[in-house]
Amino acid sequence: MATNKAAWKAKLAKAHEEARAIVKTGICPNCGTKLVRNNSIAGWWQCGAYACEAMRKQEFADLPKCNFQCFTV
């Protein structure tokens, strides 16, 4: 069981490191739109075109929907 826990922690650390590298660019890797922080949970970042148009910031309202999101912590 300890091996599985260590493996999971390593996998999670790698995913967070990859997410931090993406966030550092400030650009969605899927569509090229600016990333925005979702303040609901610490470390949660989303493409500006995430979610339905009505829920987005005005500057992103007319963009095609993108589902990219990541966690840095």
C-alpha positions as CSV (number, residue, x, y, z in Angstrom):
1,M,0.0,0.0,0.0
2,A,2.8,2.4,0.8
3,T,4.2,1.9,-2.7
4,N,0.9,2.9,-4.3
5,K,0.7,6.0,-2.1
6,A,4.3,7.0,-3.1
7,A,3.5,6.4,-6.7
8,W,0.3,8.5,-6.5
9,K,2.2,11.3,-4.8
10,A,4.9,11.3,-7.5
11,K,2.2,11.2,-10.3
12,L,0.4,14.2,-8.6
13,A,3.6,16.1,-8.2
14,K,4.5,15.6,-11.9
15,A,1.0,16.8,-12.9
16,H,1.3,19.9,-10.7
17,E,4.7,20.7,-12.2
18,E,3.4,20.4,-15.7
19,A,0.4,22.6,-14.8
20,R,2.7,25.3,-13.3
21,A,4.7,25.3,-16.6
22,I,1.5,25.9,-18.5
23,V,0.3,28.6,-16.2
24,K,3.7,30.3,-16.4
25,T,3.0,30.8,-20.2
26,G,-0.4,32.3,-19.4
27,I,-1.8,30.7,-22.5
28,C,-4.2,27.7,-22.9
29,P,-2.3,24.8,-24.5
30,N,-5.5,23.7,-26.3
31,C,-6.8,26.9,-28.0
32,G,-4.4,29.7,-27.3
33,T,-6.7,31.8,-25.1
34,K,-5.5,33.6,-22.0
35,L,-5.7,31.5,-18.8
36,V,-7.6,32.9,-15.9
37,R,-7.6,31.9,-12.2
38,N,-10.7,30.4,-10.6
39,N,-10.6,31.7,-7.1
40,S,-13.0,29.0,-5.8
41,I,-10.1,26.6,-5.1
42,A,-6.4,27.5,-4.6
43,G,-4.3,26.7,-7.6
44,W,-7.2,26.2,-10.0
45,W,-6.6,27.7,-13.5
46,Q,-8.9,27.6,-16.5
47,C,-8.9,28.6,-20.1
48,G,-10.7,32.0,-20.5
49,A,-13.1,30.2,-22.8
50,Y,-14.0,27.6,-20.2
51,A,-17.7,27.0,-19.4
52,C,-20.8,28.5,-21.1
53,E,-20.6,31.9,-22.6
54,A,-22.9,33.4,-20.0
55,M,-20.5,32.4,-17.2
56,R,-17.3,33.9,-18.7
57,K,-15.7,37.3,-18.4
58,Q,-17.0,39.6,-21.2
59,E,-13.7,39.6,-23.0
60,F,-14.0,35.8,-23.6
61,A,-17.8,35.6,-24.1
62,D,-17.7,35.2,-27.9
63,L,-14.9,32.5,-28.1
64,P,-15.6,28.9,-28.9
65,K,-15.9,26.8,-25.7
66,C,-12.7,25.2,-24.4
67,N,-12.5,22.7,-21.5
68,F,-8.9,23.2,-20.4
69,Q,-8.4,23.5,-16.7
70,C,-5.5,22.5,-14.3
71,F,-4.4,22.6,-10.7
72,T,-1.0,23.8,-9.6
73,V,-1.1,22.7,-6.0
